[in-house]
Amino acid sequence: MSDTTVSATRVAAALLASWVLAFAAAAPRAQDERNPLAGTATAITKGKNIYRGRCGVCHGIDAKGYRGSDLTTGDWVHGGSDAQIFKTISKGVPGTEMPPHSNMSEEEVWMVIAYLRTLSAPGDAAPERGDAARGEQLFWAKASGNCGQCHMIGGRGGRIGPNLTRIGAARSVAALEREIRKPAEVIPVGFETLTVVTKDGRRIRGARKNEDTFSVQLMTANEDVLSFFKSDVQVTPEPEQSLMPAYGPERLNDTDLADVVRYLRSLRGTR
């Protein structure tokens, strides 16, 4: 290779490196990106309407939490910057009930964030009542319900109910209280109750884990996973019944409930 060729190659490499550095310096870092529609009245109004249509079914029409977390406290589990909330909405959170909203445009996501910013500010959350340490004892104790027989936390416990390792990041206080007192009101996907009746008359009740046109799979209370061809059995869904019993005041008084909920709210898993 001639000296001229080597020199030209070095010049090209230097130019490329300078362009890369210049681009990197000019591009805003994702975590520093601000909502371009922040504080815009029209965007806030549109964001409210989009939120109610797309997000309200899980987070509540008032954003105080229903199946999802309370968005009015300023406690953003997956990061509270505009860019981090944008990522949570648009890409979802793998391993959680938060799905990606890829059908929303960037402008629509920014509008929703502009609306959510009007609902809360850091430090707005009221102190939660209850004793988390006592709640943990109640959760695992057989005398108070033996919740760990069905629910897993950090690898300990059963599998017939939802894993609660990060439930504090996914549910508001009100939602947790409702799910303990009235578990049949909102049954998570994959835990719907159904009964299978075999040709010899056996009745098998459990949580539906999978179903297609030809077959159904369920998990029994003993955590046995069974599969059936629909042509061989009668399948009866029970949409208004939960495998989890209702814990009314006679089983869990209000003080005990507050302690258990406080413990569950402390479970944030890993981000």
Backbone hydrogen bonds, N-H to C=O, Kabsch-Sander energy under -0.5 kcal/mol:
donor,donor_aa,acceptor,acceptor_aa,energy
6,V,2,S,-2.3
7,S,3,D,-2.2
8,A,4,T,-2.2
9,T,5,T,-2.3
10,R,6,V,-2.1
11,V,7,S,-2.1
12,A,8,A,-2.3
13,A,9,T,-2.4
14,A,10,R,-2.3
15,L,11,V,-2.4
16,L,12,A,-2.4
17,A,13,A,-2.4
18,S,14,A,-2.0
19,W,15,L,-2.1
20,V,16,L,-2.3
21,L,17,A,-2.3
22,A,18,S,-2.3
23,F,19,W,-2.6
24,A,20,V,-2.5
25,A,21,L,-2.1
26,A,22,A,-1.9
27,A,23,F,-2.4
32,D,29,R,-1.6
33,E,29,R,-0.7
33,E,30,A,-1.1
38,A,35,N,-1.4
40,T,37,L,-2.1
41,A,39,G,-0.6
44,I,40,T,-2.5
45,T,41,A,-2.2
46,K,42,T,-2.4
47,G,43,A,-2.8
48,K,44,I,-2.1
49,N,45,T,-1.6
50,I,46,K,-2.5
51,Y,47,G,-2.8
52,R,48,K,-2.3
53,G,49,N,-1.6
54,R,50,I,-2.7
55,C,51,Y,-3.1
56,G,51,Y,-1.8
58,C,55,C,-1.3
59,H,55,C,-2.6
60,G,56,G,-1.7
63,A,60,G,-1.8
65,G,59,H,-3.1
66,Y,58,C,-1.6
67,R,58,C,-2.1
68,G,58,C,-4.2
71,L,63,A,-3.2
76,W,74,G,-1.1
77,V,75,D,-0.9
79,G,76,W,-1.5
83,A,33,E,-0.9
85,I,81,S,-2.4
86,F,82,D,-2.4
87,K,83,A,-2.2
88,T,84,Q,-2.1
89,I,85,I,-2.4
90,S,86,F,-2.8
91,K,87,K,-2.7
92,G,87,K,-0.5
92,G,88,T,-1.1
93,V,98,M,-2.2
96,T,93,V,-1.6
101,H,89,I,-1.5
102,S,100,P,-0.6
104,M,101,H,-1.7
109,V,105,S,-2.2
110,W,106,E,-2.5
111,M,107,E,-2.1
112,V,108,E,-2.2
113,I,109,V,-2.2
114,A,110,W,-2.4
115,Y,111,M,-2.0
116,L,112,V,-2.8
117,R,113,I,-2.1
118,T,115,Y,-1.6
119,L,116,L,-1.6
120,S,116,L,-0.7
124,D,121,A,-2.1
125,A,73,T,-1.1
132,A,130,G,-0.6
135,G,131,D,-2.5
136,E,132,A,-2.2
137,Q,133,A,-1.5
138,L,134,R,-2.4
139,F,135,G,-2.4
140,W,136,E,-1.7
141,A,137,Q,-1.4
144,S,141,A,-0.6
145,G,142,K,-1.2
146,N,141,A,-2.3
147,C,139,F,-1.1
148,G,139,F,-1.1
149,Q,146,N,-1.9
150,C,147,C,-1.6
151,H,147,C,-2.2
153,I,156,R,-3.0
156,R,153,I,-1.7
158,G,148,G,-1.6
158,G,151,H,-0.8
161,G,150,C,-2.8
164,L,152,M,-2.8
167,I,164,L,-1.5
168,G,267,L,-2.1
169,A,166,R,-1.5
169,A,267,L,-0.7
170,A,166,R,-0.6
170,A,167,I,-1.0
171,R,167,I,-1.8
172,S,68,G,-0.7
176,L,172,S,-2.3
177,E,173,V,-2.5
178,R,174,A,-2.3
179,E,175,A,-2.5
180,I,176,L,-1.5
181,R,177,E,-2.6
182,K,178,R,-3.5
185,E,182,K,-1.9
191,F,188,P,-1.9
193,T,241,Q,-0.6
194,L,206,G,-2.1
195,T,236,T,-2.4
196,V,204,I,-3.0
197,V,234,Q,-2.7
198,T,196,V,-0.6
198,T,202,R,-2.4
199,K,232,D,-0.6
201,G,198,T,-1.9
204,I,196,V,-3.0
204,I,202,R,-0.6
205,R,203,R,-0.5
206,G,194,L,-2.2
207,A,219,M,-2.6
208,R,192,E,-3.2
209,K,217,Q,-2.7
210,N,217,Q,-1.6
212,D,215,S,-2.5
216,V,228,F,-2.1
217,Q,210,N,-3.1
218,L,226,L,-2.3
219,M,207,A,-2.3
220,T,224,D,-2.5
221,A,205,R,-0.5
223,E,220,T,-2.3
226,L,218,L,-2.8
226,L,224,D,-0.6
228,F,216,V,-2.5
230,K,214,F,-2.7
232,D,229,F,-2.0
233,V,229,F,-0.6
233,V,230,K,-0.6
234,Q,197,V,-2.5
235,V,233,V,-0.5
236,T,195,T,-3.1
236,T,234,Q,-0.5
238,E,193,T,-2.8
241,Q,238,E,-2.0
247,Y,180,I,-2.4
248,G,246,A,-1.1
251,R,248,G,-2.1
252,L,248,G,-2.5
257,L,253,N,-2.8
258,A,254,D,-2.2
259,D,255,T,-1.9
260,V,256,D,-2.6
261,V,257,L,-2.7
262,R,258,A,-2.2
263,Y,259,D,-2.0
264,L,260,V,-2.6
265,R,261,V,-2.7
266,S,262,R,-0.8
266,S,263,Y,-0.9
267,L,264,L,-1.4
268,R,266,S,-0.9
269,G,165,T,-0.9
